[in-house]
Amino acid sequence: MPKNGDYKISDEPPAYMAGTARYLWRRIVPILKKDSNIKYQDKTLIEALCINYQLMRDSYDDIQKHGSVKAAYRTITNPINGEIVATDFVGYKRNPSTQILILLLQKSRPSQKTWE
């Protein structure tokens, strides 16, 4: 980190970023760089925003593809030869992506204190 505060955030995202996170970085960094108050510490916040946005989109896409719940079955096998004897419906299982999406949306909401 430069000590004189002249750090410039690159228009190119960090190498580890992929997909939607890279896209968002390229979209918002030029806009943010127009603001002269941007500092070195802001890079970490921009990275977190881009990563969280990608996780949110990935979770939403997974829910669209697989649904928010799926049927759960218990398979009973013959202990002697391993052959499937029965498959019993035991209920529904929540898609883990729903929990990820809810958490990300809750964390992205501004707190009440910021509006007071």
LOMI-427643 format. One line per 5 residues: number of its first residue (from 1); their letters; for each residue x, y, z of N, C-alpha, C. Coordinates in Angstrom, 3 decimals, decimal comma. Example, Ala and Ser with C-alpha at 12.3 -4.5 7.8 and 13.67 -1.06 7.14 Angstrom:
% residues 2
1) AS) 13,190/-5,690/7,800/12,300/-4,500/7,800/13,200/-3,300/7,800 | 12,850/-2,250/7,080/13,670/-1,060/7,140/12,900/0,030/7,870
//
This chain:
% residues 116
1) MPKNG) 0,843/-1,182/0,000/0,000/0,000/0,000/0,883/1,238/0,000 | 0,694/2,116/-0,959/1,480/3,338/-1,001/1,208/4,216/0,218 | 2,251/4,813/0,754/2,097/5,637/1,951/1,572/7,034/1,629 | 1,730/7,468/0,398/1,302/8,822/0,064/-0,176/8,915/-0,308 | -0,905/7,788/-0,293/-2,336/7,802/-0,567/-2,692/7,923/-2,033
6) DYKIS) -1,692/7,773/-2,927/-1,950/7,908/-4,357/-2,394/6,606/-5,018 | -2,831/5,670/-4,237/-3,219/4,377/-4,794/-4,395/4,555/-5,741 | -4,270/3,971/-6,900/-5,341/4,012/-7,889/-5,923/2,615/-8,033 | -7,208/2,524/-7,988/-7,860/1,229/-8,172/-7,879/0,922/-9,659 | -7,435/-0,273/-10,003/-7,344/-0,688/-11,397/-8,730/-0,927/-11,987
11) DEPPA) -8,874/-0,611/-13,268/-10,118/-0,920/-13,971/-10,276/-2,427/-14,149 | -9,156/-3,149/-14,099/-9,196/-4,609/-14,221/-9,393/-5,225/-12,834 | -10,315/-6,165/-12,712/-10,554/-6,792/-11,406/-9,376/-7,664/-10,985 | -9,299/-7,995/-9,699/-8,250/-8,906/-9,234/-8,316/-10,236/-9,989 | -7,189/-10,889/-10,134/-7,090/-12,110/-10,937/-7,990/-13,231/-10,431
16) YMAGT) -8,229/-13,290/-9,123/-9,038/-14,386/-8,583/-10,527/-14,240/-8,876 | -10,963/-13,058/-9,249/-12,390/-12,848/-9,523/-12,774/-13,452/-10,858 | -13,972/-13,987/-10,908/-14,464/-14,588/-12,147/-15,934/-14,244/-12,327 | -16,423/-14,497/-13,517/-17,850/-14,403/-13,809/-18,470/-13,053/-13,517 | -19,570/-13,104/-12,810/-20,360/-11,921/-12,522/-19,586/-10,908/-11,683
21) ARYLW) -18,743/-11,385/-10,785/-17,950/-10,476/-9,949/-17,020/-9,631/-10,816 | -16,371/-10,249/-11,798/-15,489/-9,509/-12,721/-16,294/-8,488/-13,524 | -17,456/-8,918/-13,988/-18,321/-8,030/-14,772/-18,714/-6,796/-13,953 | -19,141/-7,031/-12,708/-19,568/-5,919/-11,867/-18,400/-4,980/-11,568 | -17,222/-5,548/-11,298/-16,039/-4,722/-11,039/-15,801/-3,772/-12,211
26) RRIVP) -15,799/-4,320/-13,416/-15,544/-3,498/-14,607/-16,627/-2,451/-14,826 | -17,796/-2,721/-14,311/-18,901/-1,789/-14,486/-18,886/-0,656/-13,472 | -18,542/-0,965/-12,207/-18,665/0,075/-11,176/-17,378/0,841/-10,893 | -16,226/0,225/-11,113/-14,976/0,918/-10,786/-14,802/2,215/-11,582 | -15,054/2,244/-12,895/-14,929/3,521/-13,605/-15,844/4,615/-13,044
31) ILKKD) -17,019/4,222/-12,602/-17,945/5,199/-12,011/-17,394/5,696/-10,682 | -16,891/4,760/-9,864/-16,359/5,136/-8,557/-15,079/5,968/-8,666 | -14,282/5,707/-9,691/-13,024/6,452/-9,853/-13,260/7,920/-10,179 | -14,439/8,245/-10,659/-14,755/9,650/-10,906/-14,864/10,431/-9,603 | -15,124/9,711/-8,504/-15,209/10,318/-7,187/-13,794/10,470/-6,633
36) SNIKY) -13,375/11,661/-6,370/-12,003/11,900/-5,906/-11,768/11,432/-4,470 | -12,814/11,076/-3,758/-12,663/10,645/-2,362/-12,368/9,161/-2,213 | -12,224/8,436/-3,284/-11,964/6,999/-3,202/-10,555/6,778/-2,660 | -10,436/5,827/-1,712/-9,162/5,577/-1,042/-8,781/4,110/-1,185 | -7,572/3,804/-0,769/-7,067/2,428/-0,848/-7,994/1,457/-0,124
41) QDKTL) -8,489/1,842/1,033/-9,350/0,964/1,819/-10,646/0,631/1,086 | -11,054/1,459/0,166/-12,292/1,219/-0,579/-12,179/0,011/-1,498 | -10,976/-0,378/-1,875/-10,796/-1,523/-2,764/-11,368/-2,788/-2,130 | -11,142/-2,970/-0,841/-11,657/-4,146/-0,141/-13,181/-4,153/-0,136 | -13,781/-3,000/0,049/-15,247/-2,912/0,032/-15,805/-3,203/-1,362
46) IEALC) -15,112/-2,741/-2,385/-15,548/-3,014/-3,757/-15,438/-4,510/-4,048 | -14,350/-5,130/-3,603/-14,192/-6,577/-3,782/-15,329/-7,326/-3,089 | -15,636/-6,940/-1,853/-16,709/-7,608/-1,104/-18,051/-7,440/-1,806 | -18,313/-6,252/-2,314/-19,561/-6,008/-3,035/-19,668/-6,911/-4,257 | -18,608/-6,987/-5,034/-18,617/-7,795/-6,262/-18,784/-9,277/-5,958
51) INYQL) -18,081/-9,755/-4,943/-18,175/-11,169/-4,574/-19,571/-11,495/-4,054 | -20,100/-10,644/-3,180/-21,442/-10,881/-2,652/-22,499/-10,829/-3,745 | -22,320/-9,935/-4,686/-23,268/-9,857/-5,800/-23,237/-11,151/-6,607 | -22,041/-11,680/-6,861/-21,944/-12,932/-7,609/-22,591/-14,080/-6,824 | -22,336/-14,162/-5,529/-22,960/-15,205/-4,722/-24,475/-15,103/-4,752
56) MRDSY) -24,981/-13,870/-4,690/-26,426/-13,661/-4,743/-26,995/-14,132/-6,078 | -26,345/-13,762/-7,159/-26,819/-14,176/-8,490/-26,722/-15,686/-8,677 | -25,616/-16,287/-8,230/-25,449/-17,740/-8,346/-26,526/-18,472/-7,548 | -26,816/-17,987/-6,342/-27,846/-18,603/-5,512/-29,208/-18,493/-6,178 | -29,509/-17,327/-6,704/-30,791/-17,128/-7,374/-30,915/-18,037/-8,595
61) DDIQK) -29,856/-18,127/-9,384/-29,874/-19,001/-10,564/-30,083/-20,462/-10,164 | -29,440/-20,889/-9,066/-29,598/-22,259/-8,592/-31,037/-22,522/-8,144 | -31,642/-21,555/-7,485/-33,036/-21,703/-7,058/-33,955/-21,776/-8,274 | -33,689/-20,963/-9,277/-34,495/-21,007/-10,496/-34,371/-22,364/-11,196 | -33,181/-22,917/-11,177/-32,924/-24,178/-11,876/-33,468/-25,384/-11,109
66) HGSVK) -33,274/-25,403/-9,777/-33,600/-26,586/-8,985/-34,799/-26,407/-8,054 | -35,326/-25,195/-7,956/-36,443/-24,945/-7,047/-35,966/-24,653/-5,636 | -36,875/-24,126/-4,817/-36,493/-23,780/-3,450/-36,544/-24,988/-2,524 | -37,311/-26,002/-2,911/-37,344/-27,252/-2,153/-37,327/-28,421/-3,130 | -36,911/-29,567/-2,629/-36,962/-30,770/-3,465/-37,402/-31,941/-2,605
71) AAYRT) -37,980/-32,929/-3,252/-38,432/-34,117/-2,542/-37,229/-34,888/-2,019 | -37,371/-35,413/-0,805/-36,310/-36,206/-0,191/-36,807/-37,639/-0,027 | -35,945/-38,577/-0,354/-36,298/-39,990/-0,294/-35,274/-40,749/0,537 | -35,735/-41,827/1,155/-34,855/-42,730/1,886/-34,835/-44,038/1,108 | -33,656/-44,472/0,756/-33,516/-45,705/-0,014/-33,175/-46,850/0,926
76) ITNPI) -33,947/-47,922/0,819/-33,710/-49,108/1,634/-33,087/-50,168/0,727 | -31,957/-50,703/1,177/-31,250/-51,716/0,380/-31,207/-53,046/1,112 | -31,093/-54,083/0,344/-30,932/-55,432/0,879/-29,514/-55,540/1,431 | -29,362/-55,887/2,720/-28,022/-55,944/3,309/-27,145/-57,072/2,755 | -27,748/-58,044/2,140/-26,981/-59,172/1,628/-26,370/-58,862/0,261
81) NGEIV) -27,184/-58,371/-0,666/-26,669/-58,143/-2,020/-26,637/-56,667/-2,438 | -27,085/-55,746/-1,569/-27,039/-54,321/-1,870/-28,106/-53,839/-2,839 | -29,024/-54,701/-3,209/-30,092/-54,359/-4,148/-31,092/-53,414/-3,479 | -31,575/-52,435/-4,236/-32,551/-51,488/-3,711/-33,890/-52,212/-3,538 | -34,388/-52,177/-2,298/-35,644/-52,838/-1,970/-36,807/-51,857/-2,085
86) ATDFV) -36,601/-50,614/-1,575/-37,676/-49,616/-1,596/-37,081/-48,214/-1,543 | -37,862/-47,298/-2,023/-37,520/-45,880/-1,929/-38,724/-45,182/-1,331 | -38,566/-44,666/-0,120/-39,676/-44,049/0,601/-39,539/-42,532/0,615 | -40,660/-41,871/0,331/-40,710/-40,415/0,415/-40,715/-40,026/1,889 | -39,794/-39,114/2,283/-39,710/-38,705/3,687/-40,013/-37,220/3,893
91) GYKRN) -40,299/-36,500/2,826/-40,637/-35,092/2,960/-39,887/-34,247/1,954 | -39,757/-32,986/2,290/-39,078/-32,050/1,404/-37,832/-31,504/2,076 | -36,847/-31,211/1,262/-35,582/-30,668/1,749/-35,392/-29,294/1,120 | -34,971/-28,347/1,925/-34,752/-26,979/1,468/-33,465/-26,895/0,652 | -33,523/-26,158/-0,444/-32,335/-25,914/-1,256/-31,402/-24,998/-0,453
96) PSTQI) -30,145/-25,384/-0,211/-29,220/-24,546/0,555/-29,021/-23,150/-0,049 | -29,247/-23,014/-1,334/-29,099/-21,699/-1,969/-30,110/-20,690/-1,431 | -31,250/-21,172/-0,926/-32,229/-20,234/-0,357/-31,661/-19,571/0,890 | -30,939/-20,325/1,705/-30,342/-19,761/2,910/-29,240/-18,759/2,564 | -28,444/-19,083/1,561/-27,380/-18,175/1,131/-27,992/-16,876/0,622
101) LILLL) -29,028/-16,980/-0,203/-29,668/-15,796/-0,765/-30,283/-14,929/0,330 | -30,980/-15,542/1,258/-31,594/-14,784/2,354/-30,526/-14,064/3,169 | -29,452/-14,744/3,500/-28,379/-14,133/4,285/-27,765/-12,946/3,547 | -27,473/-13,127/2,266/-26,868/-12,035/1,499/-27,809/-10,839/1,383 | -29,086/-11,099/1,189/-30,046/-9,996/1,084/-30,211/-9,273/2,409
106) QKSRP) -30,190/-10,014/3,517/-30,293/-9,385/4,832/-29,069/-8,518/5,115 | -27,893/-9,007/4,755/-26,660/-8,270/5,021/-26,513/-7,051/4,111 | -27,163/-7,073/2,954/-27,008/-5,961/2,020/-27,961/-4,806/2,311 | -28,936/-5,041/3,184/-29,882/-3,972/3,517/-29,219/-2,967/4,445 | -29,471/-1,679/4,228/-28,900/-0,683/5,144/-29,570/-0,791/6,509
111) SQKTW) -28,807/-0,498/7,534/-29,381/-0,538/8,876/-30,287/0,658/9,085 | -31,147/0,572/10,073/-32,078/1,664/10,389/-31,318/2,922/10,769 | -30,167/2,768/11,412/-29,402/3,923/11,894/-28,944/4,827/10,753 | -28,729/4,255/9,573/-28,259/5,089/8,470/-29,337/6,029/7,965 | -30,604/5,721/8,285/-31,718/6,547/7,799/-32,177/7,558/8,836
116) E) -31,661/7,476/10,037/-32,101/8,391/11,090/-31,328/9,678/11,061
//
